[in-house]
Amino acid sequence: MSERARLAWRHAPADEEPGRDRWLLSYADFITLLLAFFVVLYSISSVNNGKFRVLSKALEIDLKANPKTARPLERPRAVPIDMGGGAPPRESLLDAPRNVADLQEAAGADSINAETPALVAPPALPVVGTPREKLLAAIGAFGGRDDVKLRETRDWLEIELGSEVLFATGSATLNAAALPALAQIAAVVADMGHAVRVEGFTDNVALTGGPYGSNWGLSAARAATIADYLATARVMPEKLAAIGYGEHRPIADNLTPAGRRQNRRVVVAIGKNDQITLAGDATAAAQPSLEPPVEEAAQSLQRVMELPGPAEIPE
């Protein structure tokens, strides 16, 4: 060993410098936290089977429902295509049924037909067409009922709705089943932007109990309910009017059940243009000019004044 190396070894410190192993404390803390983290993960992943069964049972009771649905269609089978040869050609995929009617015929009518409510899902409104055509498509959502009609007068398009399709007996609260069809009607009416007059009518059977003291009050409340619904569907409130006529404007005989059923109705009248007012009359711009009759009367008066007087009788 050289002299320099021997001197260096002789003067080397006996102990390591202080604080050299302090990193072990941080490392131990990190390992402890990591262990605690995995313990928490394990505790979260552990499921209490007893509590889980109680929760599942409660959800099953709350969400239990047994709706009657149609039997699903059979899954289409692959159809091989004849690429040639002597075998007769088989049905092509292009000949597969393309609409509901063909599917019913192919899979059996009973596989699609099922008990459905009186009101079907609202059909899609035509993108183009006259307001009358759009309203006809909208009221088609009522399922072709005989108490839902569309009439046309000179100034108005009138939708007549039987009270049974909209309200319960003696009530002015809308039936939930009528809302999809009403939504389509309201969409068309809102797009037209014309005056709307809602009229309520009843039969002559006196009310017994309930919040309405007379048929007049019931008819007015029903008309107001429809008007409120239209207002919430973007129909301008300043162009809305609700009128209750009670039993005083029947369209059928109240002596028969069928006649009373016809008299219980709500009519939604929509103006054909912006010049139709809520009173049902056209504005001055839509009325014929008064000038021709006035001019004609003046000419007639002038002719009368120019008539010769009575002839003089000679003496």
C-alpha positions as CSV (number, residue, x, y, z in Angstrom):
1,M,0.0,0.0,0.0
2,S,1.3,3.4,-0.9
3,E,2.0,6.1,1.6
4,R,-0.9,8.2,0.2
5,A,-3.4,5.4,0.4
6,R,-2.4,4.6,3.9
7,L,-2.8,8.2,5.0
8,A,-6.2,8.4,3.4
9,W,-7.4,5.3,5.1
10,R,-6.1,6.5,8.4
11,H,-7.9,9.8,8.2
12,A,-11.3,8.4,7.0
13,P,-14.2,9.1,9.4
14,A,-15.2,6.3,11.6
15,D,-19.1,6.8,11.2
16,E,-21.2,7.5,8.1
17,E,-22.3,11.1,7.7
18,P,-25.5,11.9,9.6
19,G,-29.0,11.8,7.9
20,R,-27.9,9.5,5.1
21,D,-30.7,7.0,5.7
22,R,-33.6,9.3,6.3
23,W,-35.2,8.3,3.0
24,L,-36.3,5.1,4.7
25,L,-38.8,7.1,6.7
26,S,-40.5,8.5,3.6
27,Y,-40.4,5.1,2.0
28,A,-42.0,3.5,5.0
29,D,-44.8,6.1,5.0
30,F,-45.5,5.5,1.3
31,I,-45.7,1.8,1.8
32,T,-48.1,2.2,4.7
33,L,-50.4,4.5,2.7
34,L,-50.3,2.2,-0.2
35,L,-51.3,-0.7,2.1
36,A,-54.1,1.4,3.5
37,F,-55.3,2.2,0.0
38,F,-55.6,-1.4,-1.0
39,V,-57.4,-2.3,2.2
40,V,-60.0,0.4,1.4
41,L,-60.4,-1.0,-2.1
42,Y,-60.9,-4.5,-0.8
43,S,-63.5,-3.3,1.7
44,I,-65.4,-1.5,-1.0
45,S,-65.3,-4.5,-3.3
46,S,-66.7,-6.8,-0.6
47,V,-70.5,-7.1,-0.8
48,N,-72.7,-7.8,2.1
49,N,-74.9,-10.5,0.7
50,G,-77.7,-10.0,3.2
51,K,-78.0,-6.3,2.5
52,F,-77.7,-6.9,-1.2
53,R,-80.6,-9.3,-1.1
54,V,-82.7,-6.8,0.8
55,L,-82.0,-4.1,-1.7
56,S,-82.7,-6.3,-4.6
57,K,-86.0,-7.4,-3.2
58,A,-87.0,-3.8,-2.5
59,L,-86.1,-2.8,-6.1
60,E,-88.0,-5.7,-7.5
61,I,-91.2,-4.7,-5.6
62,D,-90.9,-1.1,-6.7
63,L,-90.2,-1.8,-10.3
64,K,-92.3,-4.9,-10.7
65,A,-94.7,-4.5,-13.7
66,N,-96.3,-7.1,-15.9
67,P,-97.3,-5.3,-19.1
68,K,-98.8,-7.4,-21.9
69,T,-96.5,-7.1,-24.9
70,A,-96.6,-8.6,-28.3
71,R,-94.6,-11.8,-28.9
72,P,-91.4,-10.7,-30.6
73,L,-90.8,-11.4,-34.2
74,E,-88.6,-14.4,-35.1
75,R,-85.1,-13.5,-36.0
76,P,-84.8,-13.5,-39.8
77,R,-83.0,-16.5,-41.2
78,A,-80.2,-16.2,-43.7
79,V,-81.4,-16.9,-47.2
80,P,-78.9,-18.5,-49.5
81,I,-78.8,-17.0,-53.0
82,D,-78.6,-19.3,-55.9
83,M,-75.5,-18.4,-57.9
84,G,-76.4,-20.7,-60.8
85,G,-77.0,-24.4,-61.6
86,G,-80.1,-26.4,-62.1
87,A,-81.7,-25.7,-58.8
88,P,-84.8,-23.4,-58.9
89,P,-84.0,-19.9,-57.7
90,R,-84.7,-19.3,-54.0
91,E,-86.2,-16.1,-52.5
92,S,-83.8,-13.2,-52.7
93,L,-83.0,-11.0,-49.8
94,L,-84.3,-8.1,-51.9
95,D,-87.8,-9.7,-51.7
96,A,-87.8,-9.6,-47.9
97,P,-90.7,-7.8,-46.3
98,R,-90.1,-4.1,-46.0
99,N,-93.0,-2.8,-43.9
100,V,-95.1,-3.7,-40.9
101,A,-97.9,-5.1,-43.1
102,D,-95.4,-7.5,-44.8
103,L,-93.9,-8.4,-41.5
104,Q,-97.3,-9.3,-40.1
105,E,-98.0,-11.5,-43.1
106,A,-94.6,-13.1,-42.9
107,A,-94.5,-13.7,-39.1
108,G,-98.2,-14.2,-38.5
109,A,-100.7,-11.5,-37.6
110,D,-100.9,-12.7,-34.0
111,S,-97.2,-12.1,-33.5
112,I,-97.7,-8.3,-33.8
113,N,-101.3,-7.7,-32.9
114,A,-101.7,-7.2,-29.2
115,E,-103.9,-5.3,-26.9
116,T,-103.2,-1.7,-27.5
117,P,-104.8,1.4,-25.9
118,A,-107.4,3.4,-27.8
119,L,-104.9,6.1,-28.6
120,V,-102.0,5.0,-30.7
121,A,-98.6,6.6,-30.9
122,P,-98.8,9.9,-32.7
123,P,-97.8,9.7,-36.4
124,A,-95.2,11.9,-37.8
125,L,-96.5,15.2,-39.1
126,P,-96.0,15.8,-42.8
127,V,-93.2,18.2,-43.5
128,V,-95.1,19.9,-46.2
129,G,-98.8,20.4,-46.8
130,T,-101.7,22.7,-46.2
131,P,-102.7,23.5,-42.6
132,R,-105.8,21.3,-43.1
133,E,-103.7,18.4,-44.2
134,K,-101.4,18.8,-41.2
135,L,-104.4,19.0,-38.8
136,L,-105.9,15.8,-40.4
137,A,-102.6,14.0,-39.8
138,A,-102.5,15.3,-36.2
139,I,-106.1,14.2,-35.2
140,G,-105.3,10.8,-36.8
141,A,-103.3,10.1,-33.6
142,F,-106.7,9.7,-31.8
143,G,-107.1,6.4,-33.6
144,G,-109.9,7.3,-36.0
145,R,-112.6,7.9,-33.4
146,D,-116.0,9.0,-34.6
147,D,-116.1,11.8,-32.0
148,V,-113.0,13.5,-33.4
149,K,-113.7,15.6,-36.5
150,L,-112.3,18.4,-38.6
151,R,-114.6,20.9,-40.3
152,E,-113.8,23.8,-42.5
153,T,-115.8,27.0,-42.8
154,R,-115.1,30.2,-44.8
155,D,-112.8,31.6,-42.1
156,W,-112.1,28.8,-39.7
157,L,-110.7,25.3,-39.4
158,E,-112.7,23.6,-36.5
159,I,-111.5,20.5,-34.7
160,E,-114.3,18.9,-32.8
161,L,-113.2,16.6,-29.9
162,G,-115.6,14.5,-27.9
163,S,-115.3,15.2,-24.2
164,E,-114.8,11.4,-23.5
165,V,-111.5,11.4,-25.3
166,L,-110.2,14.4,-23.3
167,F,-111.8,14.4,-19.8
168,A,-113.4,12.1,-17.2
169,T,-117.0,12.6,-16.4
170,G,-117.6,15.9,-14.6
171,S,-113.9,16.7,-14.7
172,A,-111.8,19.4,-16.5
173,T,-108.5,17.6,-16.0
174,L,-106.9,16.3,-19.2
175,N,-106.6,12.5,-19.7
176,A,-102.9,11.5,-20.0
177,A,-103.8,9.3,-23.0
178,A,-104.9,12.4,-25.0
179,L,-101.7,14.4,-24.5
180,P,-99.7,12.9,-27.4
181,A,-102.4,13.7,-29.9
182,L,-103.0,17.2,-28.4
183,A,-99.3,17.8,-28.7
184,Q,-99.4,17.3,-32.4
185,I,-102.4,19.5,-32.8
186,A,-100.7,22.2,-30.7
187,A,-97.6,22.0,-32.9
188,V,-99.6,22.6,-36.0
189,V,-101.6,25.5,-34.4
190,A,-98.5,27.1,-33.1
191,D,-96.9,27.0,-36.6
192,M,-99.9,28.6,-38.1
193,G,-99.8,31.6,-35.7
194,H,-103.5,32.5,-36.2
195,A,-106.3,33.3,-33.8
196,V,-107.6,30.3,-31.8
197,R,-111.0,30.0,-30.2
198,V,-111.6,27.1,-27.8
199,E,-115.3,26.4,-27.1
200,G,-116.7,24.0,-24.5
201,F,-120.1,22.4,-24.6
202,T,-122.1,19.9,-22.4
203,D,-125.4,18.0,-22.4
204,N,-128.4,19.1,-20.3
205,V,-127.8,16.6,-17.5
206,A,-127.5,18.5,-14.2
207,L,-124.2,18.1,-12.3
208,T,-124.4,16.4,-8.9
209,G,-121.4,17.2,-6.7
210,G,-118.0,18.1,-7.9
211,P,-116.2,21.4,-8.1
212,Y,-118.5,22.9,-10.8
213,G,-121.9,24.2,-9.9
214,S,-123.4,24.1,-13.4
215,N,-122.8,22.8,-16.9
216,W,-121.8,26.3,-17.9
217,G,-118.9,26.3,-15.4
218,L,-117.8,22.8,-16.5
219,S,-117.8,23.8,-20.2
220,A,-115.8,27.0,-19.4
221,A,-113.3,25.1,-17.3
222,R,-112.7,22.5,-20.0
223,A,-112.2,25.2,-22.7
224,A,-109.8,27.0,-20.4
225,T,-107.9,23.8,-19.8
226,I,-107.4,23.2,-23.5
227,A,-106.4,26.9,-24.0
228,D,-103.9,26.7,-21.2
229,Y,-102.4,23.6,-22.8
230,L,-102.1,25.3,-26.2
231,A,-100.4,28.3,-24.5
232,T,-97.8,26.1,-23.0
233,A,-97.2,24.6,-26.4
234,R,-96.0,27.9,-28.0
235,V,-99.5,29.1,-29.1
236,M,-99.5,32.9,-28.6
237,P,-101.8,33.6,-25.6
238,E,-102.9,37.0,-27.0
239,K,-104.5,35.0,-29.9
240,L,-106.3,32.5,-27.6
241,A,-109.8,32.7,-26.3
242,A,-111.8,30.2,-24.2
243,I,-115.6,30.2,-24.2
244,G,-118.0,28.0,-22.3
245,Y,-121.5,27.5,-23.8
246,G,-122.7,24.9,-21.3
247,E,-125.8,23.0,-22.6
248,H,-127.2,25.9,-24.6
249,R,-125.9,25.1,-28.1
250,P,-126.7,21.4,-28.6
251,I,-126.1,19.7,-32.0
252,A,-128.1,16.6,-31.2
253,D,-131.2,15.6,-29.2
254,N,-130.4,15.4,-25.5
255,L,-133.2,12.8,-25.0
256,T,-131.0,9.9,-26.2
257,P,-127.6,8.8,-24.8
258,A,-126.1,9.1,-28.3
259,G,-127.3,12.6,-28.6
260,R,-126.0,13.6,-25.2
261,R,-122.6,12.1,-26.2
262,Q,-122.5,14.3,-29.3
263,N,-123.3,17.4,-27.3
264,R,-120.5,16.8,-24.8
265,R,-117.6,18.2,-26.9
266,V,-114.8,20.8,-27.2
267,V,-114.2,22.7,-30.4
268,V,-110.9,24.2,-31.3
269,A,-111.4,26.8,-34.1
270,I,-108.3,28.1,-35.8
271,G,-108.4,31.1,-38.1
272,K,-107.3,30.6,-41.7
273,N,-105.3,33.7,-41.9
274,D,-104.0,36.6,-39.8
275,Q,-107.0,38.8,-40.7
276,I,-109.5,36.6,-38.7
277,T,-110.2,38.0,-35.3
278,L,-111.2,36.1,-32.1
279,A,-114.7,37.4,-32.6
280,G,-114.9,35.3,-35.8
281,D,-115.1,38.2,-38.2
282,A,-112.6,39.3,-40.7
283,T,-110.9,42.7,-40.3
284,A,-111.7,45.6,-42.6
285,A,-108.9,44.5,-44.9
286,A,-110.7,41.2,-45.5
287,Q,-114.2,42.7,-45.9
288,P,-115.5,43.8,-49.3
289,S,-115.1,47.5,-49.9
290,L,-118.1,49.7,-49.2
291,E,-117.3,52.2,-52.0
292,P,-119.2,50.5,-54.8
293,P,-122.5,50.3,-52.9
294,V,-122.1,54.0,-51.8
295,E,-121.3,55.1,-55.3
296,E,-124.2,53.2,-56.7
297,A,-126.6,54.7,-54.2
298,A,-125.4,58.2,-55.1
299,Q,-126.0,57.6,-58.8
300,S,-129.5,56.3,-58.1
301,L,-130.3,59.4,-56.1
302,Q,-129.0,61.6,-58.9
303,R,-131.2,59.8,-61.4
304,V,-134.2,60.4,-59.2
305,M,-133.5,64.1,-58.9
306,E,-133.2,64.4,-62.7
307,L,-136.6,62.9,-63.3
308,P,-139.0,65.4,-64.9
309,G,-141.8,66.9,-62.7
310,P,-145.4,66.1,-63.1
311,A,-146.8,67.2,-66.4
312,E,-149.0,70.4,-66.5
313,I,-152.6,69.9,-67.2
314,P,-153.9,72.4,-69.7
315,E,-156.9,74.5,-68.7
